[in-house]
Amino acid sequence: MFSLPLGDDARLGPLEVWHAEEFAAHLDRAREHIRPWVGAGFVTTGVDGARATLQRYAERQAADGGRLYGIWREGVLVGGVMFTDFQAAAGSCEVGCWLEPSAEGDGLITRACGVLLDWAFATRGLRRAEWHCRADNDRSSAVAKRLGMTLEGTLREVWPYEGVRHDKQVWAVLAREWLRQTAA
């Protein structure tokens, strides 16, 4: 397995079906913290639910449509990043993330998402990457800003959570913008 250092004794690597028990334990620690901010299908319970989520992403990766990566700190899975959508033919993708509270505030998500954007733009030749988040998720929109993304709009009441519909922000960065800022 490959893994890339993120600093702070953290590493980024593929999160695969064989990680189901580790992923389930991680979700037990993170579930209530991330539930308002991620899709309901992602926040599963138990090893079988974790395995199903990881299998879904493995199938999407095999079809070149999505990818899932874990962030391990001191050997413990603490979160991850993903291509929630990957459209090579259209030249665009959507990047997403999640993190348990114990790993917040150290820039792990920003660095890990930077790795994904480097790969999407420099290796795969994509032209655009998006970031979607609830409009009231200040931590998520702060990551989009740190990644040099531009807020392109707010979709009103499209994010249902516990009987309430929330606004969703759409951020984006273009390949030329990303490559220019990372070259500086």
Summary of the structure (lengths in Angstrom):
residues: 184
radius of gyration: 15.7
end to end distance: 31.3
largest distance: 45.4
contacts: 546
relative contact order: 0.13
helix: 39%
strand: 36%
